[in-house]
């Protein structure tokens, strides 16, 4: 099983959801667990222009991550427009 490394932005976003939207928080945490086991789920997409970065959709939210054999790094979590602004 991979170790999960959650960067600061996604950590703050998850804390925000804990206070405001526990249903979405539960879905996102479940998806992170799934990605840890299977880092290339069917609905994941490789991000063009960002070597080794992938994204997966959970409703209106996106998780951007990268992985190797030992570590799953959660880089960004947020709404679609916010994520792509953070990447540029």
DALIN-V977003 format. One line per field, one symbol per residue. phi: phi as a letter, one per 40 degrees, with the letter a starting at -180 (. if undefined). psi: psi as a letter, one per 20 degrees, with the letter a starting at -180 (. if undefined). burial: I if it has 24 or more other C-alpha atoms within 12 Angstrom, else O. A space follows every 50 residues. Layout:
phi->???
psi->???
burial->???
This chain:
phi->.ccbbbccdccccccccdcbacccdccccccccccdcbcbcdccbcccgb dgcbbbcbgcbbbbabaacbbbbccabicdcccccccb
psi->pqqpoorgghghghhghhhhmhghgggghghggghggnimrhjqppppin pjprqqpnciqqpprrrahhpooogqpaqghgghghh.
burial->OOOIOIOOOIIOIIOOOOOOOOOIIOOIIOIIOOIIOOIIOOOOOOOOOO OOIIIIIIOOIIIIIIIOOOOIIIIIIIOOOOIOOOOO
